Amino acid sequence: MKQIILNVHTTSLFDYDAEFNTYYDAIKEHSKKYRNYTLTNIEKTAFLPHMNIFIYKTYERYYNGILAQTYIDAFNSINFPFDFGLAPNSALTKEDFWFGYQYAKKFFKINHQFIFDENLEFDGFKLGEWYLKVDQQVFFSNIAFYLLDAISFDGKNQKLVDSQWKNMYALACEYRQTYGHLIIPNDYKVNGAELGVWLAYQRTRYKMNKLSQMAISLLETIDIQWTNPKNHKEIVCFGIVKKYYTDKGSIQKPYSDFEIAKSINYLASQKKSQKITPSIDTELSAMASDWFVDAAKYFEYAKDREKDPNFFSNGYAFMLGKYNIYGFPNLVDTFCKDWAKKICAYHQVNILTEEEYKQLALIDFDFDFDELLWRSGIYFLEDAIAKGKNIIHLFSKCSAYKGFALGMWLNTQAKYFNDSVLSNDKIDELKALGVDLEKLLNTKDIHFHVKRVLKYLNSENLSSENFSIEESIDIVRYAKVNGYLHRTTIKELDARNFEW
């Protein structure tokens, strides 16, 4: 590492060690919030008057080899860019950047201006060649611009800043042409170039009266808004939808692209809450009159695909295994139920692909989720009866059978029956298996009354309900006479000398 012997900083009274914790904490908080190092944002976050001095002193000590290791470790823990954000394959090393910067800073201090001259030599150093090297670099952090600003690289007369500025301006023009606006999130990048950060930086410089008139004029020709409007998120989402419409010629469903689904879902939520900008709503309606219908379902589908690109194939493979075992897509567990429910919902809004439909046909998949669940319930009910299981016991305790929530399923059918929404065909199918839903409904509270009677027989205190122990005893006796009690329950009551 080259040893820097130049000391061009004029603020020698700044006590680095005494001020370290204050300024470091501010930078650390900044790194959490912005996840990059735009020193303009650090200043905005910290409100510390000498942040630029602290940053400069940090680099000065680091490249002179006198920055304490504890400080280096602290900076490294928050990924502080000691490399100035130079691209990994840069021909200019971080040491060369800093070495040349000292001469450039001293030159500026003496001459009070920056003169771009390829043949310029200063104090025996080929400063012009350094300018050329820096001019060719791509910086992945704005920290280099911050340091260059300290010697008045403001984009007016210097080829260096003009070149970098024009590159970013070209990206801004492209974004404006594509999306119709310059309301860009701070974390937006184009091939590593921090366009969102750069635009935020231009707005900050404008507010500080540090942006050149030429830069202001150029940015205003592409309709920059110096302050983001309140509906900036709506504008960003609409820009994404408009680009999709331009590329595809339509926003007709189905669509599964995550960004378009996310954007339309947000705009649909704005429309539902009557907060959408009328002009945006009008333009969207011109693209598709029903653009907002089922937006949430499309977004859920796109989110599943974004979260797990193999969402369909993984679920299908699992369901195929069930088909091979049971002869139909059995919803034996929660995963199968959740996957099948989503597939049925996606079918309703016509999102599934032709290939997916072909695969589902191979396993006899029914797009009526309730019918799928009915087939699964009947399968396990038949098996439980064949194995001699007490259906009333399963029902009253909502018990599972072979992993399937058979007791809960029976309770659901009993509720449908009680609400008169269960079809006669299904009622008859259950009766053919010996399941009387009316009888099951009568047993719904029996388990509770058995527990009360057992507590009474054990001389335990009973909670105060709206009925007496005598009523509970009568209900238990009635349950035994009608065959509603499980044999183990009868044995338990017999063991306590219950009088039937």
N, C-alpha and C positions, 0 to 999 in steps of 0.2 A: 504493500500500500504506500502511495506517495505521501510524504510528510509535507503538510501545508505550512509554509512559514509566513504567509501573508496574514496580517490582522487588520482587516479593513473596516471592522465594525466599530462604530463610534460610541456605542452605549456600554462602555466598560464598567459602569456602575451597577449593571444588572447582576445580581447575585444568583447564579444558576442553581447552586445547591439549596439555597434558602427558599427559592421559588419553585423548585422542582415539583413538589407534591401538588401545589395549587394548579399549575399548568398541565401537568401530566393527567390529573384527574379529569380536567376539562376535555382533553384529547381522548381519554378513554371513554367518557360518556358519549362523545361525538362518534367514536368508532362503533358503539353499540347502536346508535340511532341511525347513522347514514350508511354504515358498512363500507365506506370508502373514505379517502382522505381528500376532501375539498376544503382547503383551509379557510375559504370564505365562510363555509358552514361552521367550522370550528369557532371562528370569531363570533358568528351570529349566536352560537350556542353558549359560548363562554362569557362574552362581554368582558374580556380581559384586555387591557390597553396595550400590553407588550407581548402579545402572543407571537408576533412576527420575530421579535428579538429572541424569544425562547426557542422557536423553531430553528432559527439561524444558529444560535449557540449550540443546539443539540447536534446539528450537522457538523459544525466547526469542531466540536470536541470529538465526535465520532471519527471523523476523517483525520484528525491529528493524533488519534489513538489515546486520548486522555479521558474519554467518557467512561465512567465507572461501570464495571461489568453488571452491577446490580441495576443500573439504569438501562443498559442495553437489554438485559433480560426482561425488564418491565416493558420496554418498547416492543420487543419481539413478541411478547405475550398478547399484544393487541395488533400484531401485524403492521407495525409502523413502517412506512416505505423508505427504508434507508437507501433503496435503489432508485428513488425519485419516480417510480412507476415506469421505468424504462422497459421496453418490450424485452422478453427473454432472449431473443436472438439479435439484440441490438449490437451494432458495430461500435457504439460508444459505451464504454464501461461506466459504472457509477462513479468510480474514482476519477476517471477522466472528466466526467461532467462536473464534479465538485471542484477539481483542480482548475479547470478553465473558468469556472464561475467566479473564483476569487479574483482572477485578472479582470474579468468583465465588470465585476463590482467595483474594483479599484479604478478601472478606466472611467466608469460612470461617475464616480465620486470626484474625479479630477476634472472631467470634461462636461459634466452635467447633461450629457446626452448619450444616446446610443447610436453609433455610426456603423452601418453594415458595410464592411469592405472586406472582400475575400483575401486581400493581401495585407490586411492590417496586422502589424506586430506591436506588442506593447511589453515593455520590460523584458525583452528577449523572448517573449512567448508569442506564438503564431495564433493570435486571437481570432483572426479572420477564418482560419481553417477550423477552429473550434466552433465558430458560428455556423459554418456550413454543415458540420457533423450533427450539431444539435437540430438544425433546420430539417434534417432528413429523418429525425426520430419520430416514432409513434409513442406517445406517453399514455400509460394506462392509469395514471393518477394525475389529478390537477395540481399536485403539490409542486411540480416543476414550474407551472405557470405562476403559482403563488410566489416562488422565489424570484422569477424573472420580473414579476410586477414590482418587486422591491427596487429594481433599477429601471423603472418606467417602461417596461415592455407593455405598452397599452394598446398595441395594434394599429397605431397611426402611421408610423414611419419605418418600422422594422420588418425586414423580410421574414425573419424568424417567426414572429407572432402572426404576421399576415398569412404566412403559409399554413400554420396550424389553424388559425382562425378560419381561413377560407375552406379548409378541409371539413371542419365541423359545420360551417355555414352551408356547404354543399349537401351534407347529410340532413341538415334542417330543411333545406329546400325540397329534398327528396321526400322527407316525412310529410311536409306540408302538401305536396302534390298527391301523395298516396292517401293521406287521411283527412285532408281538408282543414287542418288546424295545427297549432303548435302547442297544444296543451299536453305536455309529455310528462309522465311520471319520472321522478328523480332517478330511479334505478333502471331506466330504459337505456339499453346499449345497442350499438350496431357494430358487429364484428369486434367487440371489445372496446370500441370508442364510446365514452360516456356522454351520449348526446343529451340525456335528461339532466345530468349534472352540469354540462356545459351551458345549456339554456338557462338553468337556474342561476349560474354564475353571471351570465350576461344581464339578467334581470337585477341581480344584486349590484353589479357595477353601474347599471343605469340609475338605480335609486341613490347611489353614492356619487353621482355625477362624474364617474370615471370612465364612462364608455364614450368612444370617439363619435363624432357626428356622423361619420361615414358608416360606422358599425350600426348606429341607430337607424339610419336611413335604409340600409340593406335589410335589417331585420324587420323593419316596418313594411317593407315591400312584400314580405311573405306573411304579413298580418300577425306579427307577434303581439301578444297581450302582455303588457308589463306586469300585470297582476292577474293571477289565475282567477277566473270567475267562480262563483259559488257552485255552479253546475259542471265543474271541470270533469268530474268522473263520468257524467252523462255524455259529455262531448267526446271523451276518449272512447267510450263504448260505442257511440254512434259512428265514430270514425272507423272502428274495426268492422262494424256491420256494413258500412258503405263500401269499404274496400272489398269485402267478401262479395257484395252484390255486384260490384264492378268486375271482379274476376270470374264469378260464376254466372252472372246474368240473372240471378234470382236468389231470394232467401226463402224459397218455398221449402217446406219440410219434405222428407226428413233431412236433418243435418246432425253430425256427431262431433264436429270440430270443437275442441274445448273452448277456445277463445271466443268463437262466434256464439256458442251456447251460453257461455258466461255473460257475454255482453248483452245478448237479447234478454236473458233472464233478469239482469239488472234493470234494463230499460222497461221490461214488462212490469217489474215491481214498482217502478216509478209511475207507470201508467195506472196501475191498480190503486196506488195511494194518491192519484191525481196530482203528482208533483212533476210530471214530465213536461219539458219545454214544448209548447204547442207546435212550433215549426219542425222540431225533430219528430214528433208524433205524426205530423202530416207527411213528412218525407218517408217515414217507415211504412205508413199505410199505403203510400203510392207504390212501394216495393212489393208489399203483400198485405192485403186487407186484414188477414188473421195472424199477423206476425207475432202477436203476444200470446196466442192461444197455446196452452200446454208448454209454455217456456220453461217452467220449473222442472217438468218431467224430462225434457231434452237436456237440461243442465245436469240433472242427476245422472242421466245416462252417460253424458260426456265426462262427468266427474269420475264415474266408475272406470271408464276407459282410460282416462288420464292417470288415475291412481294405480290402475292395474291393466295394462294393455292386453293381458291374457284373461281378463275377467270372464269373457264368454267361454273360451276354450277350457279354462280350468274348471268352471262350474259344469260345463257339458261333460267333461271326462268323468267327473264325480257322479253325475246323474246317469251317465251311460253304465257305470258300474252297478248302480241300483237297478237299472233296467235289466241288466244281465242276470241279476239275482232274483228279482221279483216278477219280471215280465212286463213291467210298466214303470214309469218314472215315479217311484215311491218317495214321498216327502217324509222320510223316516226321521230326519233330524233338523235342527234349526238351520244349518247351512243350506240344505236342500230347499227348505221352505223359503228362506230369504232370496235365494237365487231364482227360484221358480216365480216368486211374486214379482221380482224385478223384470224378468223376461216377459211375463204376462202384461205388465204395465208398459214396457217398451213396444210390445206388439200393438197395444191400443193406439199408440201414436205413430205407428209405422216406421220405427227406427231400425229394426233388425234388417240385416242384409239378406240377399237371396240365398247366399251360401249357408247362413245361419238357419234360415227356414228349412233348408234341405236336411241339415243335420238334425234338427228338432223333429222332423217328420220320421226319421229313422227310429226314434225312441217313443213314438206315439204320444208326443207331448200335446197336452190339451191346454189351450191358451185361456181357459176359464180356470182361474186359480182355485175357486171353491170346488170345482169338479175334481181337480187333481187331489185336493185335500180329502174329498169324500172317498175317492177310490182308495187312498192310503188308509183312511179310518176303517172302511169296510174290510180291507185285507186283514188288518190287525185284530179287528173285532171277531172275525171268523176264526182266526187262529187262536185267540184267547178262549173263545167258547169251546173249540175243539180240545183245548188243553185243560178244560174244566175250571177255568178261572171264574170267580164270582164277579159278575158284571156290576152288580149293585155296589159291591165293595170298591171296585175300580172307580165307579162314578162318584161315590160319596167322598172318597179321599183324593179325587183328581189324580190318581196314580198313573205312572207311565208303564208301558208294556213293551219290552224289547226295544227300548229307546224312543218309542213313539208315545206322545202325550195322549194316550187313549182315553184316560179319565176326563181330561180337559175337552177332548173332542166330543165325548158323549154329553158333557155339560153344555157344549155349544149347540149340539143338535136338540137337546131338551129345551134350551132357551128359544131356538127357532120354532120349535113345536108350540111352545107356550105362547109365542108372539104370532102364531098362525102364518109363518113365512116358510115353513118347511113343506116341500111338495108332497102330494099324496103318494107318489111313486117311491119317494125315499122313506116315508113313514111305513109303507107296505114292505119295503126291503128290510127295514129293521125288525118289523114284526115277524117276518119270515125267519129271522135269526133268533127269535124269542125275546127280542128287546121291546118292552112296553115303555114308551117314553113317559106316559102319564104316571106309571108306577115309579119310574125313576125320579120324577119330580116330587113325588110324595116322600121319597127317602132323603131328599136334599139336606134336611136338618137333623136326620136321625143320629148321625155320628156325634153331633153336638150334644144331643140329649143323653146319649149313652155315656158320654164323659161326665155329665152332671150326675147321673145316677151312680156311677162308680165312685165319684167323689163323696156322694151322700152315704154310700155303703161303707166307705173308709172313714166316715165321721170327719170329713174335711169341710172347711167353710165354703159355702157357695156364694158366687157373686149375685147381686140383686138384679134379676131380670124381671120382665113383665109377666112372668108366669111362675107357678109354684112347682115344687119338686114332685108333687102328686101328678101334675100335668105331664112332666117329663117321664115319670114311671108309666103312665098310661100310653104315651107315644111309643116307648120301648116295647111294651107288651103288644101293642098293635103291629109294630114292625115285625116281631117274631111270628105272629099268627099269619101275616101276609107274605112271609118269606123274604123280608127285606134285610135281615141281619145275617152277617157272615158267621160261619160255624165257630170261628175263634172267639168272636165277640160273645156268642152264647155260652161257650165254655168259661170265659172270663167272668161272666155274670153268675153262672152256676157255682163257680168256685167261691163266690162271695154270698152264697145262699139267697140269691135274688128270688123272690116269690113271683112266679109267672102267673 
